[in-house]
Amino acid sequence: MTRIPKAARADARQRLGQRAEALVAERYAADGYRIEARNWSCRVGELDIVAARVGLLVFIEVRAHSTDFLPSPTMTVSRSKQTRIARAADRYLAARSAPSVDIRFDVVGVRFGRRGPLFDVVENAFTPEWGF
């Protein structure tokens, strides 16, 4: 059995994640959202995608898998990951020079199979501790 070097596995994972994020951004854009930011980062974390529609701002966490190990890749978003996303979203909102809007946190799982990508969209997947 040939072992794949750790760096090569990391590169493949990164490419898979980038592909999933691009597909999710396209999907939200097709549903009428304007993609406001991709891979926005600050000291406390990163936001995969920020999408806007009239009166609504959606922070989207994308999770990708190429196996069927779990029923859905969305299951891999832990409470600590939710906290990091919420903190980054708070920083994003503070830096954003636009009127206040409703916000939502979505998690989208993308599973790559033989028949193409399958999406598992969980709208309003969690509410941050600081609430609304």
N, C-alpha and C positions, 0 to 999 in steps of 0.2 A: 504494500500500500504506500503510495506516495504522499508525503506530508506537505501541505501547503504552508509556506512561511507565514508567520503571524502578520507581517506587514502586507502581504498580498491579500490575506483574509480581510484585514481592515480596509484596504482599498476597495475590495469587492463590496463590502458592507456599505461603505460610503457611496459608491456608485449606485447601489440599490436604493439607498435612502434618497439620493438626489433625484433619481428617476421617479420614485414614488411621490416626492414633493412636487415635481413638475406635473405629474398626472393629476394630483389633487388640486393644484392651482388651476389647471385647465378646466377641471370639473366645476369648481366654484365659479370661475369666470363664465362658463357656459350657463350656469344657473343665475347669472345676472349680478354677481359680485364683482367689485373692482378689487384687484389684488393691490393692496397698499404697501405691503412689505413682504420680503422673503428672507429668511435667515437673519432676522434682526437680532442683534445681540448687545448685551450690556454686561456690566460686572456681575450681575446676579443670575444671568441665564440667557437663553436664546428662545426666540419665537420662530417656529418653522414658517408659518404663513399668517399674515394678518389680512383679512378680507373685509371690505366694507360694502354696505348696501344702505339705502336711505334709512337713517335713524338707527343703524345697527353696525357694530364692529365685532368681528368674529376672530378669535385667536385660535388657530388650528394647529394641533400637534399631530404630526404624521408618524405612523409606525409602520415599518415594512418588514415582511418576512417572506422567505422563499420556501418555507416548509409548512406542514400542517400540524406542527407540534402542539400548538394551542388552537382552540376554537377560533380565536380572533387575535390579531396583533394588538388590538386596543387594550387587551388585558395586561399589557406590560407597562402601563402608565401608573406608576406607584404613587402613593400619597406624597412622598418627598418630591417626585417629579412634578406633580400638580402644584405643589408649593413653589417650586422654582419657576414654573410657567406663570403662575399668578404674580409672583414678584417682578418678573420681567415685564409682564403686561402692565403692572402698576407703573413701572418706569416708562414704558412706551406711552401710556396715557398722559403722564406728566410732561413728556417731551413733545407730545402732539399738539399742534396749534390749531385745533378745530373745536367746534362746539361739542358739548358732551352728548353722548349717544348711549343707547343700550348696548351692553356687551354680552358676549356668549363665549364659552370655551367648548370647542368641538375637538373630538379625537377621531382621526380617520386611520383605519387600518388598511393597508394594501398588501394583499397576498398575491405573489406572482406564481402562476401555475402554467400548465401546458396550454390552456385555452386563453391566456392573457391575464391581465390584472383583475382581481376581485376586490371590491371596496366594501368596507364595513364602516359606515358613517354613524357616529354617535354624537348627535347634536346636544348641546347643553350637558356635556359629559360630567362636569363637576362645577361646583361653586367654590370660589376661593374662601379662605378663612376670613378675609376682611369683608366678605359678603357685599350685598347691594342694598 
